[in-house]
Amino acid sequence: MMCALRVVADRAVASAVTSSMSAAAFSLFTGTSNQLGEFRAGVLAALFGAVPAVLIGGVGTIVVAALWMTLFPELRRIRAFEG
């Protein structure tokens, strides 16, 4: 009986550790991406000025969306995510 409790407890601890590591990785990537985006926007604004930087960012967003629609046409056909 003692062995069965230990296995169950070990799995629970491992699950908690994995969940904490996953949350930490998610936080790291989302926080870092925001800072990198702000840095990129600041560099563009310093080089070209605020209004051109906004226009470059908007055009870049539209170009990437159009590129993804062309490269992955099956994504256009998705109406709702399952689950």
C-alpha positions, 0 to 999 in steps of 0.5 A: 500500500505504501508503494501505491501511495508513493507512485500517486504522490510522485505523479501529482508532484511531477504534474505540478512541476510540469504545469509550473514549468509550462506556465513559466515558459509561456510567461517568458515567451509572451513577455519577451515577445512584447518587449521585442515588439516594442523595441522594433517599433521604437527603432522604426520610429527613430529611423523613419518617424512615428507616422511612417513607422505605423504605416510600415507596421500596418502594411507589414501586417497585411503582407504577412496575412496575405502571404499566410493565406497564400502559403496555407490555403487550408487555414482560410477554409476553417470556420471554427476550431473544434474542441 
